[in-house]
Amino acid sequence: MTILLLGDSHLARLRILGQDSLEALAGTQVENRAVGGSTVQALPGQAAGLDLSSYDAVVVSLGTNDAAHWGDVPLADFRARLASVVDSAARWVAVTTPGVDGARTPDGRRSNDVMAGYADALASVVEGAGGVTVPSRDVIASLGSDGFQDDGFHLTPSAYDLLLPAIAKAVASLR
């Protein structure tokens, strides 16, 4: 069994912080094509040349950078671009943006209110294709600001300790 990871740094950082933990929890191999800083515009390139339906699950994390002033992907474009890649032939898991620690992020556009729209769009598109959603913000909420690194938007190891089992459970629900 193989899981494919696509999207942004929330999954790309698993190479350093615990991809082996996800492999152990999910009982499968993980192929990680996620890249830090990615927006939905990078998704087709990350998936290029792959038969997404051959994976036991395709896990995607997007929205954090799309909402940033430098990403600046309008919500309607985000939804349309995502829908062009997500189809019901593959088994999808949406890992929604966990939001930010607003006290540490000076970027007013990358607020939890704005990011909630991207989280909802990601969940809607993936669930519309028969997939499931891991609501990251809810999963790590008990940690408060301790769920975020000093930059206010990357996750701490403690956050991954909560997030990885939730992803593994979502993957298992697709079997």
RAJODA-V188829 format. One record per helix or strand. SS is the DSSP state (H for helix, E for strand). FROM is the first residue (numbers start at 0). TO is the last residue. If there is no record, write none. Layout:
<<SS:FROM:TO> <SS:FROM:TO>>
This chain:
<<E:1:6> <H:8:11> <H:13:16> <H:18:25> <E:28:31> <H:39:46> <H:51:53> <E:56:60> <H:74:84> <E:91:94> <H:111:127> <E:131:133> <H:135:146> <E:147:147> <E:154:154> <H:156:172>>
